[in-house]
């Protein structure tokens, strides 16, 4: 259940960053193949990351945070899809112009101004997802819009950039990445913060996805499209939910984040009422309580001590009971602390951290709690938190508890949060700022001429909203239209209607619904492109096969690689004269096949029609057969 929230009252707003892999032959800055995924590796590289100064001589806060984790980063390599560029051992090749063209096409579809020169910049990432420590990226278009629910949704800019690695595992101070996806070109489409409800967020994701797919030059499948969703409420801050894989999942994730921010603002107000009004007012003391826990048989504590680690008690003055303050549904502020400690201190052995109010249950619990509180000097208005692990990491954890409570005095910290199953999020990193951007001196700019843009514009495919309007006028259901655009059937439908004169609704149902059913049944219907479907509909509109025979002919073409006429002949499908098929039906023995006379007329007609069409096998139009059978029923009734 989703707890209610008045989005307008809390000042909810959201915007998108939609990442879409492009269907290019090669990667963005080298000539390795794009889209070649592997699950095995024939080499490994070990890296450690450190921050660098920005163009303005400042360090990015996110880079400093990630440096604090002291991660050992392992990259798994396969020679089939990586080269020395990905490992930062050679400079980049010239940027892939095919990717630039696709990005321009997407910009034009979204009414954007295409820039005159594409300049490559570096965007610093020290989480290990990119071996160089930065992502190469470039803005291609700005100032666009999408028609959205009766208004215009602003598209601030579209960039082309290289994709990152795939995470394999992340435990403690060691993280492992697979590099097959690394360097593949993708576009980033950024909208304005104009979405007013989680449902609008979902619908905007779907619209951006349909727009990209309308180019027919983007990749599809799991991971090919990923969304980062920015969320804020009045008085809060921009929080980015990273890597939302599906539009439908965004609804609960976004709602939950709005609830979280609303609750954090209430926590801020409570801190202020207690006199904790600024980050500097948070007072924290940490002390070693390993000896108190030495004889306690708790697995996670025992593992830490046996490995030479420590147990620390961290007293936070004036925050009694606030660790239990609700944040997301079914979570508390203690989970906020645990997320920071897990990521930055690399302490991921659950429960990571627990408070004095929520001590684990064990024999002698109260005695241990009393001793810990006494050693830490915990007063009636204070709380104590227990962390355990390697001593250096425990000290980092104690400082993160201080920093997270300090952030709570301000309200909602600017964070990037990871999407979890069930619609929840957890801390991933501090939200990056402009200090992580600087020019890439290894890559020359690409001039975009008016002639190049005009040539791309001349071949631009119809936008999804234009197709929705046209198909809707034909009476095509919206779900069918959406499927056709998403799966590439819209190009086939347009070609069939334009070249054969087929009825738009009829063609849409056969291509968008019957073909979908065939695909689910295991028929390789994707082998048929526009030219093949035009052949099938030529037979239908030319009166050589009935409408009902189109799926059977298409099936035989897909299975055996036949031309449409050959497939119809192989199926024994060809329209015959009325006298011929009526004569064939006389042998059907309709009197003997009639169901009980108590059945309704419609049921008896459907029964006979099924028998008749099975016997005729596409040699007669279904409407004419139905009319003939209806007349026969009337004669029998008399």
C-alpha positions as CSV (number, residue, x, y, z in Angstrom):
1,X,0.0,0.0,0.0
2,X,1.2,3.5,-0.8
3,X,0.5,6.0,2.0
4,X,-1.3,9.1,0.7
5,X,0.5,12.4,0.0
6,X,-0.9,15.6,-1.3
7,X,1.7,16.3,-4.0
8,X,0.5,19.9,-4.6
9,X,0.4,20.7,-1.0
10,X,4.0,19.5,-0.3
11,X,5.3,21.3,-3.5
12,X,6.3,18.1,-5.3
13,X,8.3,18.5,-8.5
14,X,10.4,16.1,-10.6
15,X,12.5,16.0,-13.7
16,X,14.2,13.2,-15.7
17,X,17.6,12.3,-17.0
18,X,16.9,9.5,-19.6
19,X,19.9,7.5,-20.8
20,X,19.5,5.6,-24.0
21,X,22.1,3.4,-25.7
22,X,22.5,4.0,-29.4
23,X,22.5,1.4,-32.1
24,X,25.9,2.0,-33.5
25,X,28.5,-0.4,-34.9
26,X,31.3,0.8,-32.7
27,X,31.8,2.4,-29.3
28,X,32.0,6.2,-28.9
29,X,35.7,6.8,-28.6
30,X,37.3,3.5,-30.0
31,X,36.6,0.9,-32.6
32,X,35.5,-1.9,-30.4
33,X,32.1,-3.4,-31.2
34,X,29.1,-2.0,-29.5
35,X,26.5,-4.3,-28.0
36,X,28.7,-7.3,-27.6
37,X,28.1,-8.5,-24.1
38,X,30.2,-11.3,-22.5
39,X,30.0,-13.1,-19.2
40,X,33.6,-14.4,-19.2
41,X,36.9,-12.5,-19.0
42,X,40.5,-13.2,-20.0
43,X,42.2,-10.4,-18.1
44,X,41.9,-8.2,-15.0
45,X,43.1,-4.7,-14.1
46,X,43.4,-3.3,-10.6
47,X,42.9,0.4,-10.1
48,X,42.7,3.0,-7.2
49,X,41.1,6.4,-7.8
50,X,42.0,9.8,-6.5
51,X,40.3,13.2,-7.1
52,X,41.6,15.9,-9.4
53,X,41.1,19.6,-9.4
54,X,38.3,21.1,-11.6
55,X,38.9,23.8,-14.2
56,X,38.3,26.3,-11.4
57,X,40.9,24.7,-9.1
58,X,38.3,23.1,-6.8
59,X,37.6,19.5,-5.7
60,X,34.1,18.0,-6.3
61,X,32.5,17.0,-3.0
62,X,31.3,13.7,-4.5
63,X,34.9,12.8,-5.7
64,X,36.2,13.5,-2.2
65,X,33.5,11.3,-0.7
66,X,34.3,8.5,-3.0
67,X,38.0,8.8,-2.4
68,X,37.2,8.4,1.3
69,X,36.0,4.9,0.7
70,X,39.5,3.7,-0.3
71,X,38.1,1.2,-2.8
72,X,40.2,-1.5,-4.5
73,X,38.7,-1.6,-8.0
74,X,38.9,-4.7,-10.2
75,X,38.0,-4.6,-13.9
76,X,37.2,-7.8,-15.8
77,X,38.3,-7.6,-19.4
78,X,37.5,-9.5,-22.6
79,X,39.6,-8.8,-25.6
80,X,36.5,-9.2,-27.9
81,X,35.0,-5.9,-26.6
82,X,37.6,-3.8,-24.9
83,X,40.9,-2.3,-25.9
84,X,43.6,-0.1,-24.4
85,X,41.4,3.0,-24.7
86,X,38.9,1.8,-22.1
87,X,41.8,1.2,-19.6
88,X,43.1,4.8,-20.2
89,X,46.3,3.5,-21.7
90,X,45.8,5.2,-25.1
91,X,44.1,8.5,-26.1
92,X,40.6,8.4,-27.5
93,X,39.8,8.0,-31.2
94,X,37.9,10.7,-32.9
95,X,34.3,10.7,-31.6
96,X,31.9,8.3,-33.4
97,X,30.1,10.5,-35.9
98,X,27.3,7.9,-36.3
99,X,26.4,8.5,-32.6
100,X,26.4,12.3,-33.2
101,X,24.0,11.8,-36.1
102,X,21.6,9.8,-33.9
103,X,21.8,12.4,-31.2
104,X,21.0,15.2,-33.7
105,X,18.0,13.2,-35.0
106,X,16.7,12.9,-31.5
107,X,17.2,16.6,-30.9
108,X,15.3,17.5,-34.0
109,X,12.4,15.2,-33.0
110,X,12.2,17.1,-29.7
111,X,12.3,20.6,-31.3
112,X,15.7,21.5,-30.1
113,X,18.4,23.9,-31.2
114,X,21.4,21.8,-32.4
115,X,24.7,23.4,-31.4
116,X,27.3,24.5,-34.0
117,X,30.2,22.6,-32.4
118,X,30.3,19.5,-30.3
119,X,32.9,19.9,-27.5
120,X,33.9,17.0,-25.5
121,X,34.1,17.4,-21.7
122,X,35.1,15.2,-18.8
123,X,32.7,14.4,-16.0
124,X,34.6,13.0,-13.0
125,X,33.4,9.6,-11.5
126,X,35.5,8.0,-8.7
127,X,33.0,5.2,-7.9
128,X,35.0,2.9,-10.2
129,X,32.3,2.6,-12.9
130,X,34.7,4.1,-15.4
131,X,38.4,3.2,-15.3
132,X,39.7,6.6,-16.4
133,X,37.9,8.2,-13.4
134,X,35.9,10.4,-15.7
135,X,33.2,10.1,-18.4
136,X,33.6,11.8,-21.8
137,X,30.4,13.7,-22.6
138,X,29.2,16.4,-25.0
139,X,26.1,18.5,-25.4
140,X,24.5,18.2,-28.8
141,X,21.2,20.1,-28.5
142,X,19.4,22.6,-26.1
143,X,16.1,24.3,-25.5
144,X,13.6,21.7,-26.7
145,X,10.2,20.5,-25.7
146,X,7.9,17.5,-25.8
147,X,4.0,17.7,-26.1
148,X,2.9,16.3,-22.8
149,X,-0.7,16.0,-21.4
150,X,-1.9,19.3,-23.0
151,X,1.3,21.3,-22.2
152,X,4.9,21.4,-23.2
153,X,7.5,19.5,-21.2
154,X,10.8,21.3,-21.4
155,X,13.9,19.4,-22.6
156,X,16.8,21.4,-21.4
157,X,19.5,19.6,-23.3
158,X,20.6,16.3,-24.9
159,X,24.1,15.0,-24.5
160,X,26.0,12.1,-26.1
161,X,28.3,10.2,-23.7
162,X,30.0,6.9,-23.1
163,X,28.4,4.2,-21.0
164,X,29.9,2.9,-17.8
165,X,30.8,-0.6,-16.6
166,X,28.4,-3.2,-15.2
167,X,28.8,-3.9,-11.5
168,X,29.6,-7.5,-10.6
169,X,30.0,-7.3,-6.8
170,X,30.7,-4.7,-4.1
171,X,31.8,-5.9,-0.7
172,X,33.9,-4.0,1.8
173,X,36.7,-2.1,0.1
174,X,36.6,-4.2,-3.0
175,X,34.4,-3.6,-6.0
176,X,34.4,-5.6,-9.3
177,X,33.2,-4.4,-12.7
178,X,32.6,-6.0,-16.1
179,X,33.8,-3.8,-18.9
180,X,31.7,-5.1,-21.9
181,X,29.2,-2.2,-21.8
182,X,31.9,0.4,-21.1
183,X,32.3,3.1,-23.8
184,X,29.1,2.3,-25.7
185,X,27.5,5.5,-26.9
186,X,24.3,6.7,-25.3
187,X,22.3,9.9,-25.2
188,X,21.2,11.7,-22.0
189,X,17.9,13.6,-22.4
190,X,17.3,16.0,-19.5
191,X,13.9,17.5,-18.8
192,X,12.9,20.5,-16.7
193,X,11.5,19.9,-13.2
194,X,8.0,20.2,-14.4
195,X,6.4,16.8,-13.5
196,X,3.8,17.2,-10.8
197,X,3.0,13.6,-9.7
198,X,4.7,10.2,-9.8
199,X,2.2,9.2,-12.5
200,X,3.4,12.0,-14.7
201,X,7.0,10.9,-14.1
202,X,6.0,7.4,-15.4
203,X,4.2,8.9,-18.4
204,X,7.1,11.2,-19.2
205,X,9.6,8.3,-19.1
206,X,7.4,6.4,-21.5
207,X,7.2,9.4,-23.9
208,X,10.9,9.9,-23.9
209,X,11.4,6.2,-24.6
210,X,8.9,6.2,-27.5
211,X,10.6,9.3,-28.9
212,X,14.0,7.6,-28.9
213,X,12.6,4.4,-30.3
214,X,10.9,6.3,-33.1
215,X,14.4,7.0,-34.6
216,X,14.8,3.1,-34.9
217,X,18.5,3.8,-34.1
218,X,18.6,2.9,-30.4
219,X,19.2,-0.4,-28.6
220,X,16.4,-2.2,-26.8
221,X,16.3,-4.8,-24.0
222,X,17.3,-4.9,-20.4
223,X,19.7,-2.1,-19.5
224,X,19.5,-0.3,-22.8
225,X,17.4,2.5,-21.4
226,X,17.9,3.8,-17.8
227,X,16.4,6.8,-16.1
228,X,17.7,9.0,-13.3
229,X,14.7,10.8,-11.6
230,X,15.2,14.1,-9.8
231,X,12.8,14.7,-7.0
232,X,12.2,17.5,-4.5
233,X,9.5,18.9,-2.3
234,X,9.0,22.5,-1.0
235,X,11.8,23.3,1.4
236,X,13.8,20.2,0.4
237,X,16.6,19.6,-2.0
238,X,17.1,17.9,-5.4
239,X,17.6,14.2,-4.8
240,X,18.5,11.9,-7.7
241,X,17.1,8.4,-7.8
242,X,19.7,6.5,-9.9
243,X,19.1,3.8,-12.5
244,X,15.3,3.4,-12.5
245,X,15.1,0.5,-15.0
246,X,11.4,0.6,-15.9
247,X,8.8,3.4,-16.1
248,X,6.3,1.5,-14.0
249,X,8.7,1.2,-11.1
250,X,9.2,5.0,-11.0
251,X,5.7,5.6,-9.5
252,X,6.4,4.1,-6.1
253,X,10.1,5.2,-6.0
254,X,9.2,8.8,-6.6
255,X,6.3,8.7,-4.2
256,X,8.5,7.2,-1.5
257,X,11.2,9.8,-2.1
258,X,8.6,12.6,-1.7
259,X,7.4,11.0,1.6
260,X,11.0,10.7,2.7
261,X,11.8,14.3,2.1
262,X,8.6,15.4,3.8
263,X,9.5,13.4,6.9
264,X,13.1,14.7,6.9
265,X,11.8,18.2,7.0
266,X,9.7,17.3,10.0
267,X,12.8,15.8,11.6
268,X,14.7,19.1,10.9
269,X,11.9,21.0,12.7
270,X,12.2,18.7,15.7
271,X,16.0,19.2,15.8
272,X,15.4,22.9,15.7
273,X,13.0,22.7,18.6
274,X,15.7,20.9,20.6
275,X,18.1,23.7,19.9
276,X,20.1,21.8,17.2
277,X,19.7,24.5,14.5
278,X,22.9,24.2,12.5
279,X,25.4,21.6,11.5
280,X,27.9,22.9,14.1
281,X,25.4,22.3,16.9
282,X,25.7,18.5,16.6
283,X,28.1,17.2,19.3
284,X,29.5,13.7,18.9
285,X,31.9,11.6,21.0
286,X,33.2,8.2,20.1
287,X,34.9,5.6,22.4
288,X,36.2,2.1,22.2
289,X,33.8,-0.4,23.9
290,X,35.3,-3.6,22.4
291,X,36.1,-5.0,25.9
292,X,32.4,-4.8,26.9
293,X,31.4,-6.9,23.9
294,X,34.3,-9.4,24.2
295,X,32.3,-12.1,25.9
296,X,29.0,-11.6,24.0
297,X,28.0,-14.3,21.5
298,X,26.7,-12.2,18.6
299,X,27.9,-13.4,15.2
300,X,28.5,-10.0,13.6
301,X,30.3,-8.6,16.7
302,X,32.3,-11.8,17.1
303,X,33.4,-11.7,13.4
304,X,34.6,-8.1,13.8
305,X,36.6,-8.8,17.0
306,X,38.1,-12.1,15.7
307,X,39.3,-10.2,12.6
308,X,41.1,-7.7,14.8
309,X,38.5,-5.0,14.6
310,X,36.9,-2.8,17.1
311,X,33.5,-1.9,18.5
312,X,32.8,1.8,19.0
313,X,30.0,3.6,20.9
314,X,29.1,6.9,19.3
315,X,27.2,9.4,21.6
316,X,25.2,12.1,19.8
317,X,24.0,14.8,22.2
318,X,20.3,15.8,22.3
319,X,18.9,13.3,19.7
320,X,17.2,10.8,21.9
321,X,14.5,8.9,20.0
322,X,15.2,10.6,16.7
323,X,16.9,7.4,15.2
324,X,13.3,6.0,15.2
325,X,11.9,9.0,13.3
326,X,10.1,7.6,10.2
327,X,11.6,8.5,6.8
328,X,10.4,6.2,4.0
329,X,7.5,3.9,4.7
330,X,8.6,1.1,7.1
331,X,12.1,2.7,7.5
332,X,13.6,5.2,10.0
333,X,16.4,7.7,10.3
334,X,18.6,4.8,11.5
335,X,18.4,3.5,7.9
336,X,19.8,6.8,6.7
337,X,22.8,6.4,9.0
338,X,23.2,2.8,7.9
339,X,23.2,3.8,4.2
340,X,26.0,6.3,4.7
341,X,28.1,4.0,6.8
342,X,27.7,1.1,4.3
343,X,28.8,3.2,1.4
344,X,31.5,5.5,2.8
345,X,32.9,3.4,5.7
346,X,32.5,0.2,3.7
347,X,30.9,-1.6,6.7
348,X,28.4,-3.8,5.1
349,X,28.0,-6.6,7.6
350,X,24.4,-6.2,8.8
351,X,23.1,-4.6,11.0
352,X,25.9,-2.1,10.2
353,X,24.8,0.2,13.0
354,X,22.3,0.0,15.9
355,X,21.1,2.5,18.4
356,X,20.7,2.4,22.2
357,X,16.9,2.3,21.7
358,X,17.2,-0.7,19.4
359,X,19.8,-3.0,20.8
360,X,19.8,-6.6,19.5
361,X,18.3,-9.2,21.8
362,X,20.8,-11.4,23.6
363,X,21.5,-12.7,27.1
364,X,22.8,-9.9,29.3
365,X,21.5,-7.2,26.9
366,X,20.5,-4.7,29.6
367,X,23.8,-5.1,31.5
368,X,25.8,-4.4,28.2
369,X,23.6,-1.5,27.3
370,X,24.1,0.1,30.8
371,X,27.8,-0.3,30.5
372,X,28.0,1.1,27.0
373,X,25.8,4.1,28.0
374,X,27.9,4.8,31.1
375,X,31.3,4.5,29.2
376,X,30.0,6.8,26.4
377,X,28.6,9.3,28.9
378,X,25.0,9.1,27.5
379,X,22.5,11.5,29.1
380,X,18.8,11.4,29.2
381,X,18.5,13.5,26.0
382,X,21.2,11.7,24.1
383,X,21.4,8.6,22.0
384,X,24.3,6.1,21.5
385,X,25.1,4.2,18.3
386,X,27.2,1.1,18.0
387,X,29.4,0.4,15.0
388,X,31.9,-2.4,14.5
389,X,34.6,-3.5,12.1
390,X,38.2,-2.5,11.2
391,X,39.2,0.4,13.4
392,X,39.9,2.9,10.6
393,X,36.5,2.1,9.1
394,X,34.8,2.4,12.5
395,X,36.3,5.9,13.0
396,X,35.0,6.8,9.5
397,X,31.5,5.5,10.5
398,X,31.5,7.6,13.7
399,X,32.2,10.7,11.6
400,X,29.5,9.8,9.1
401,X,27.0,9.6,11.9
402,X,28.0,13.2,12.9
403,X,27.8,14.4,9.3
404,X,24.4,12.8,8.7
405,X,22.9,14.4,11.8
406,X,24.5,17.7,10.8
407,X,22.8,17.4,7.4
408,X,19.5,16.7,9.2
409,X,19.6,20.1,10.9
410,X,19.5,21.7,7.4
411,X,16.8,19.4,6.1
412,X,17.2,17.2,3.0
413,X,20.8,16.6,1.8
414,X,21.5,16.6,-1.9
415,X,22.1,13.0,-2.7
416,X,22.2,10.4,-5.4
417,X,20.1,7.4,-4.2
418,X,20.0,3.8,-5.4
419,X,16.7,2.3,-6.4
420,X,15.8,-0.9,-4.4
421,X,13.2,-3.6,-4.9
422,X,9.9,-2.6,-3.4
423,X,10.1,1.1,-4.3
424,X,12.6,2.1,-1.6
425,X,16.0,3.9,-2.0
426,X,19.2,3.9,-0.2
427,X,22.2,6.3,-0.1
428,X,24.6,6.0,-3.1
429,X,26.7,9.1,-3.0
430,X,26.6,12.9,-2.4
431,X,25.0,14.6,-5.4
432,X,27.7,15.8,-7.8
433,X,28.2,19.4,-8.6
434,X,29.7,21.5,-11.4
435,X,33.2,21.1,-10.0
436,X,33.5,17.7,-11.5
437,X,33.4,19.0,-15.1
438,X,36.4,20.1,-17.1
439,X,37.3,20.2,-20.8
440,X,38.8,17.1,-22.5
441,X,42.0,18.3,-24.2
442,X,42.4,15.0,-26.0
443,X,39.4,15.4,-28.2
444,X,39.0,18.1,-30.9
445,X,35.5,19.7,-31.4
446,X,33.2,18.5,-34.1
447,X,31.6,21.1,-36.3
448,X,28.0,20.6,-37.1
449,X,27.1,22.2,-40.4
450,X,23.6,23.4,-41.5
451,X,23.8,21.0,-44.4
452,X,24.4,18.0,-42.1
453,X,21.4,19.0,-39.9
454,X,19.2,19.5,-43.0
455,X,20.1,16.1,-44.4
456,X,19.2,14.4,-41.1
457,X,16.0,16.4,-40.8
458,X,14.9,15.3,-44.3
459,X,15.0,11.7,-43.3
460,X,13.4,12.2,-39.9
461,X,10.8,9.7,-39.0
462,X,7.4,10.7,-37.7
463,X,7.3,11.6,-34.0
464,X,5.3,9.3,-31.7
465,X,2.7,12.0,-30.9
466,X,2.1,12.5,-34.7
467,X,1.5,8.8,-35.1
468,X,-0.8,8.6,-32.1
469,X,-3.0,11.3,-33.7
470,X,-3.0,9.6,-37.1
471,X,-3.6,6.1,-35.8
472,X,-6.2,7.4,-33.4
473,X,-8.1,8.8,-36.4
474,X,-8.1,5.3,-37.9
475,X,-9.6,4.0,-34.7
476,X,-6.5,2.1,-33.5
477,X,-6.5,1.5,-29.7
478,X,-3.8,3.5,-27.9
479,X,-2.2,0.3,-26.5
480,X,-1.8,-1.1,-30.0
481,X,-0.3,2.2,-31.3
482,X,2.1,2.3,-28.4
483,X,3.2,-1.3,-29.1
484,X,3.7,-0.6,-32.8
485,X,5.9,2.4,-32.1
486,X,7.9,0.7,-29.3
487,X,8.6,-2.5,-31.3
488,X,9.2,-1.0,-34.8
489,X,5.8,-2.0,-36.2
490,X,4.9,1.6,-36.9
491,X,7.3,1.8,-39.9
492,X,5.8,-1.4,-41.2
493,X,2.2,-0.1,-40.7
494,X,3.0,3.1,-42.5
495,X,4.6,1.3,-45.4
496,X,1.7,-1.1,-45.8
497,X,-1.0,1.6,-45.7
498,X,0.9,3.8,-48.1
499,X,1.8,1.2,-50.7
500,X,-1.1,-1.2,-50.6
501,X,-4.0,1.1,-49.7
502,X,-5.0,-1.3,-46.9
503,X,-7.4,0.0,-44.2
504,X,-5.3,1.5,-41.4
505,X,-7.3,-0.1,-38.5
506,X,-7.2,-3.5,-40.2
507,X,-3.5,-3.4,-40.9
508,X,-2.8,-2.1,-37.3
509,X,-4.7,-4.9,-35.7
510,X,-3.0,-7.6,-37.9
511,X,0.5,-6.2,-37.5
512,X,0.2,-4.9,-33.9
513,X,-1.9,-7.6,-32.3
514,X,-2.0,-10.8,-34.3
515,X,1.7,-10.5,-35.1
516,X,2.4,-9.9,-31.4
517,X,0.5,-13.2,-30.6
518,X,2.5,-15.0,-33.2
519,X,5.8,-13.8,-31.6
520,X,4.6,-15.0,-28.2
521,X,3.9,-18.4,-29.7
522,X,7.5,-18.6,-30.8
523,X,7.0,-17.7,-34.5
524,X,10.1,-15.7,-35.7
525,X,7.8,-12.9,-37.0
526,X,10.6,-10.3,-36.5
527,X,12.2,-11.7,-39.7
528,X,9.5,-9.8,-41.7
529,X,10.3,-6.2,-42.5
530,X,8.2,-3.6,-44.3
531,X,8.9,-5.1,-47.7
532,X,7.6,-8.6,-46.7
533,X,4.5,-7.2,-45.0
534,X,3.7,-5.1,-48.1
535,X,3.8,-8.4,-50.1
536,X,1.3,-10.0,-47.7
537,X,-1.1,-7.1,-47.8
538,X,-0.8,-6.8,-51.6
539,X,-2.3,-10.3,-51.8
540,X,-5.1,-9.2,-49.4
541,X,-6.0,-5.9,-51.0
542,X,-5.7,-7.5,-54.4
543,X,-8.4,-10.0,-53.5
544,X,-6.1,-13.1,-53.7
545,X,-6.4,-14.0,-50.0
546,X,-8.9,-13.1,-47.3
547,X,-8.0,-10.9,-44.3
548,X,-8.2,-14.0,-42.0
549,X,-5.3,-15.6,-44.0
550,X,-2.8,-12.8,-43.4
551,X,-1.4,-14.3,-40.2
552,X,-1.1,-17.8,-41.7
553,X,0.8,-16.4,-44.7
554,X,3.1,-14.3,-42.5
555,X,3.8,-17.3,-40.3
556,X,4.9,-19.5,-43.3
557,X,7.0,-16.6,-44.6
558,X,8.8,-16.2,-41.3
559,X,9.3,-19.9,-40.8
560,X,10.5,-20.9,-44.2
561,X,11.8,-17.7,-45.8
562,X,9.2,-17.7,-48.6
563,X,7.8,-14.9,-50.6
564,X,4.2,-14.0,-49.9
565,X,2.7,-15.7,-53.0
566,X,4.8,-18.8,-52.3
567,X,3.7,-18.9,-48.7
568,X,0.0,-18.6,-49.7
569,X,0.4,-21.4,-52.2
570,X,2.2,-23.6,-49.6
571,X,-0.7,-23.0,-47.2
572,X,-3.3,-23.8,-49.8
573,X,-4.7,-20.3,-49.4
574,X,-6.4,-18.5,-52.3
575,X,-9.8,-17.0,-52.7
576,X,-12.2,-19.1,-54.8
577,X,-15.5,-18.2,-56.4
578,X,-18.7,-18.1,-54.2
579,X,-20.2,-21.1,-55.9
580,X,-17.1,-23.1,-55.2
581,X,-16.9,-22.5,-51.5
582,X,-20.6,-22.8,-51.1
583,X,-20.4,-26.2,-52.7
584,X,-17.6,-27.1,-50.3
585,X,-19.7,-26.2,-47.3
586,X,-22.6,-28.4,-48.5
587,X,-20.4,-31.3,-47.5
588,X,-20.1,-29.9,-44.0
589,X,-23.4,-31.5,-43.0
590,X,-24.6,-28.5,-41.0
591,X,-27.7,-30.2,-39.8
592,X,-25.7,-33.0,-38.1
593,X,-23.3,-30.5,-36.6
594,X,-25.9,-28.2,-35.1
595,X,-25.7,-27.8,-31.3
596,X,-28.8,-28.2,-29.2
597,X,-31.7,-26.3,-30.4
598,X,-32.0,-24.6,-27.0
599,X,-28.7,-22.7,-27.8
600,X,-28.9,-19.1,-28.9
601,X,-28.8,-18.2,-32.5
602,X,-25.4,-16.4,-32.1
603,X,-23.9,-19.4,-30.4
604,X,-25.1,-21.7,-33.1
605,X,-23.7,-19.3,-35.8
606,X,-20.3,-19.1,-34.1
607,X,-20.2,-22.9,-33.9
608,X,-20.9,-23.2,-37.6
609,X,-18.5,-20.4,-38.6
610,X,-15.7,-22.2,-36.8
611,X,-16.4,-25.4,-38.6
612,X,-16.7,-23.6,-42.0
613,X,-13.5,-21.6,-41.8
614,X,-11.6,-24.6,-40.7
615,X,-12.8,-26.4,-43.8
616,X,-12.3,-23.5,-46.2
617,X,-8.8,-22.7,-44.9
618,X,-8.7,-19.1,-46.1
619,X,-10.3,-19.6,-49.5
620,X,-13.4,-17.4,-48.7
621,X,-14.0,-14.1,-47.0
622,X,-15.2,-14.6,-43.4
623,X,-17.9,-11.9,-43.7
624,X,-19.4,-13.6,-46.7
625,X,-19.3,-17.0,-45.1
626,X,-20.9,-15.7,-42.0
627,X,-23.7,-14.2,-44.0
628,X,-24.3,-17.4,-45.9
629,X,-24.4,-19.5,-42.7
630,X,-26.8,-17.0,-41.1
631,X,-29.1,-17.5,-44.1
632,X,-28.8,-21.2,-43.9
633,X,-29.8,-21.1,-40.2
634,X,-32.9,-19.2,-41.0
635,X,-33.9,-21.8,-43.6
636,X,-33.3,-24.7,-41.2
637,X,-35.3,-22.9,-38.5
638,X,-38.3,-22.7,-40.9
